[in-house]
């Protein structure tokens, strides 16, 4: 039997809030594009988003600094969650590069967060302990994603839209975003990691019961343990990486921490190739001849690299905030009208379309985080699909015709 939501209140909030979840984010007048759309940024420091047991069995309180555009009146804004670098040994949420990223994107209108995560690898520094460090940090990033959805349902302090959350970061932070998105099945976890001992894929870092899925990944000089974890039509991502990176491989190669060989990983070049083959949307920019994180620092060269990084990332993100555009404004467009039943359902959902035109629609079933869980084509006015394998909760059926017209219907799996 499928799991029920932890509380009826959470379900009711889900139903109320997501009645029209895919109204596009307002990008008018240069919002999310103009680097100075807002003049100032307000920083809320030290916001606790969770806690968990660290390397030496000590409890680690997890905090984030949240950056919002000063004076903004928009009530639904996308979120960018950034994590710092430091080889999972050092670094902090106040590192210069993540602070600069947060300030830059908050001035465009985003809500940004620079997060803590559990540090430490332990000895020996090897593939086992390093993999556990990545897992712990990734679980903490998941708690940060869940925090924003928790706050949205309970308080809406930061005026965010829970279907537009993106995560990643610099170096180790990029590792975390990539592993959050693509290491998403227990069967993919390396055999030397005991998932039960580590709290499972979700972890125990905070805000249980809310989705940690993201709508895109920002990979700045990072890598993934194995590119085969990336599957067809997976979460979109953007990568920037130097061809002469001496810390994180640009392609498929051995990762070292200091002089310690850890394991072979797939850097940005390899991930781009895998994404092309798997049909995963991605953008890839190469820093020709550059070493690791060339945008870190305050020299003219560092700032130029940061300018490029900002431009590439904002170009990747902005189309993800808007629904597919329609055809020419003077063209007659077919509307989509359909009903879904029974609602709630535990087995099959039926779809009845009201149209006299030829039917050829693309259909997607989306979970509450906006993640596609099923895709199929609808070619008749009466269709159905199975929900027997889905976890109980709120979902959306997204229908799109050949002209780019999109309609979403909410339904519940019980």
N, C-alpha and C positions, 0 to 999 in steps of 0.2 A: 504494500500500500504506500502511496506517495506521502511524503512528509507534508504536514499542514504548516501554515505560517505560525510563528511563535505566539502571535496574539491577534485577536480580531481587530484590535485598534490599528495595527500596522497594515492589515489588509484593507480596511476602510480608507486609511490615508492613501494607500496605493491607488485604490479605485478613484478617489476624488481627484488626486493630483494629476494623474496621467490620462485624464479624459481626452486630451489632444496633445500627445507627447511630441509629435514630430512637426509642429509648427516651426519653421526655420528660425534660427537665431537672427536677429536684426543686424545686418551688416551695412546698413546705409551710411552715407556721408563719410566713408572711410573708417568706420569702426572696425576694429580687429585688423586694420591694415596701416592706417596712419600712425607713425611712431610717436606722434605727439597729439593724439586725439584728446588725451587728458594731460594737463600740465603737471599734476602732482599725484603721488601715490601714498596711500595710508597703509601702514604696516602694523598688524596686530601680532605681537611677538609672544612666543612661548605657549601657544595654544596646545593643550594636552589632547592628543588624539588616541592614546592607548598606552599599553605597557605590556611587557613580556619578560620572560626569563632569558638573561644573556648567557654569554659563553661560560662564565664562572658561577652559574646558578644564582646570580644576583638579579633582582628585579630592575629593569630598565624602564624609566618613564619616557615615553615618546612624545616629542613636541614638534610643532611646526610654526613657522612664521607665515602669516597670510597677508598677501599684498592685494589691495583693491584700489581701483581708480577713485581718487578723491572727488566727492561731489556727484558721483554717478547715480542716476535715478532708475536705471534699467533693472528690472526685477528678476530676469532669467539670463544668467551669463555663463559662458563656458569656463571650465576649470582646467588649469595646467598644474600638474603636480611634478615638481622637480626634486631630484635627489643628487647630492654632491658626490664627488669622487673620493679617492683615497685608498684604493685596493682593498676595501672592506676592513681596513685597519685604522685609518685616520680620517681626517676631514670633518667638516661640520656644516650645519645648515646656513651658516653665515659666510661660507666660502665665497670669494669674490665673483666667480663665474655664475653660480646659481643665483646670487643676489642680483647681479646685473640682468640675468634673464628674467627674473621675476619682475624687476622694475620696468624693464622694457615692455614686456607683454601686458603688465597691468596698465601702463600708459596707453596701450591700444584698446583697453576695455576688458581684458580677461581678469578673472580671479586667479591668482597664482599662489602656490604654496611651496616653500622650501622645507623639507622634512628631515627629521632625525631618523636614524635606523640603528639597529644593534650592530656594533662594531666588534671586530676580533675574529681571528682565525684559530689561534691556539697552535700548539706544536704536536707533532711535526707539521710544517707547512706543506701540505700535500693535497692531492685531488679530493680526498675524503673530507678533510677539515675545510678546505676552500669551498667545496660544493655546499657544505652545511652553512657556511657563512653567507653565501649567495641566497640560499633558501630562507634563512632567518630574515635577511634584509628585504627580500621580496615579499615575505609575509607581512612585514611592517608597512611596505608600500600599499599592500592590499588593505590593511587597516586604515591607512590614510584615505584611500578611495572610499571605503565604506563610511568613514567619518563624515565626508561631505554629503553622502546620501542620507545618513542618519540625521545630520543637522537639518537637511532640507525637509525631511518628514516631520521632525520634532519642532524646529524653531525657525528655519530658513534665515539664519543669521547673516549668511554671506550672499544671499540672493543669487543662487546658482541654478543652472538647469541640470538635473541629474542624468540626462541622456547625452550630455556633451562634456565628458570628463576624459582628459588625456594625461598620460603619465610617462615619465622617463627621466632623463637627466644626463649628467656628464660622467663619462668613464664608468665607474662602478654603478652610478645612478642609472646609466643607460643599460647596463647588465640587468638591473632590477626591472626596468620597464619591459625589456624584451622577454625576460623569464616570466613575468607576470602574464603577459599576453599569450605566449606560445608554449610554455611548460604548463599545460593546463589539464593534463591527464595523469593520474597516479602511475599508469603504465609507462610513462615517459621518464619518470624520476629514476636517476641512477640507482642501481641495486645496493650501493653502499650507504644510502640514506634510509634510515628507518622513519618513514612518514608518521607512523603512530606516535613515536617518541617526540616528533617535532610539531605535533598538532595538525597533521594532514596538510594538504595543499593550502587550505585557507589560513592555517595558523591560529594562534590564540592572542593576537596582539590588540584586539579591541573591536568594538562595534559589530558583533555577530548578528546574523540575520539580514544583512544588507549586501547587495551585490558589489563585488570588487572588479567586475569587468570594466574595461575602458574602451573608448571609441577610437583610440589611436595611440601610437607610441612615438616618443621623441628619442632617438638613438644618437647621442653625440659621443662618438669614439668608443662605442661599446661593442659587445659581442654576445653571442648566444652559445650555450653548451652544445647544441646540435641543431643545424638548420632544418633537419627533417621534421622537427616539431612544428614547423610552419606548414600549415595545410591549406588546401584550396580555399580561396576567398576568405582568408583569415583577416585578423585585425590589421588595418593599414598602418604603415610606419614610415618615418622619414629618418634618413641616416646622413651624417656628415663624418668624414674620417680622413686622416692624413695617410698618404701613401708610404711615408717613412716613419710610421708610428712604432716606437721601440718599446711600448708598454702593453698595448692591446693590439693583437694582430689585425691587419687590414683585411686579410683573407682567411683561409683555412690553415691554421698553424698552431704551434704550441704556445700556450700562455705561461708566462713566468711571473712570479712575484719575487722581486729581487733576483736572486740567482736560483730560486727554487722552481723547477718545472712543475706545472700543475696538471694541465690536460690540454688536449687539442680543442680549440674552439673555432667558431665561425664568426669572423669579423664582418664589417659592413659590406665589403665587396662580395663575400660569399652569400650573405643574406639577400643582397640585391639579386643575385643570380637565382637563388632558390625562389624568391618572390616572383620573378618573371616566369619561372617554370610552373609555379603553383597557382598563378593568377591572383596573388595577393597584392593589392595596391601599395605602391611605395614610391618614395622619392629618394634619390641618392646623389649626394654631392661630394666630390673628392677634393680634399686640400692637397694639391699636387706638391710633393716634396716636403710636406709638413710632418712634424713629429706629433706626439700626443697632445691633446687639448690645446691647440695653438691659440685659441680665443681666450685662454686664462691669462690675466695680467692687465696692466694699464699702459703698456707701451703703445705707440702708434700702430705697430704691426698687430699686436694683440687685439686692439680695438677694431682694426680692419677685419680681422677674422671673426670677431663677434658680430660686426655689422653683417657680414655674409651669412653667419649662422642664423641671425634673426630673420633676415630676408628669406632664406630657404625654408625655415620652419613656418613662418607666417604664410608663405605661399602654399605650403602643404596643408595647413590647418584650415584656412578660410573656406575652401570649397566644401569641407566636411561640415560646415555650420549651416549649409543651405540645401534645401531639397533640389532634386534634379530640375533643371530649367526646362520650360516648355519649348515648343517650336515657335515659329514666327507669330507675332502678335495679331496679325490679320487672318491667320488660319483658323478655321473652325475646328474646335477641339471636342473630342468625345468625353463626356463626363463618365465617371465610374460610380455606379450605385449598386450596393450589394448588402446582404444581410448574412449574419453568422448565427448558427444555433446548433444544438442547445447551448445555453450559456448560463451557468458553468457547464463544463463537460469533463468527463474522465476518460473517454474512449475516442470518439470521432467528433469532429466539428464539420458541419455542412455549410456550404456557401451557395447562396442563390443570387444570381446577377439579374438586374433589371436592365436589359438592353436589347435593341433590335439589330445592332451591328454585329459584324463578325467578331468573335471573341478570341483574343490571343493575349493574355495578361501574364506578366511576371508576378509571382506571389512569394512573399517571404513571411515566415513566422519569426517575430522578434521578441526577446525576453525584455524584462523591465529595464535592463541596462542598455538596450538597443542592439544587443548581439543577435545575429542571425542564427537560429537553431534549426530551421528547415527552409528549403527553397524548392519551388516547383512551378510548373506552368499550368494555367487554367485555360482550357480550350472549349468549354461548354458552359451553358448557363446554370448548370447544377453540378457542383463538385464537392469533394470532401477530403479531409486529411486526418491522420491519426495523431492524437496527443497522448497516447497511452504511455509513452516513454518520457514524458516531460514532468519535471518537478512541479508540484502544486504552486500556483501563483498567477500573476497577471501577465498576459501576453498581448501582442498586437499582430493582426493580419494586415500586411502591407501589400496593396495591389497597385501595379503600375501598368499603364497601357503604352503603346508604341509612341505616343506623342509626349510621354513624360509626365502625364497626369497621375498623381499619386493620391490614394485614399487609404486611411488606416482605420481599422475597427478593433476595439478592445474586446478581449474575451478572457475567461478565467478557466484555468485547469484546476480541478478539485481533487 
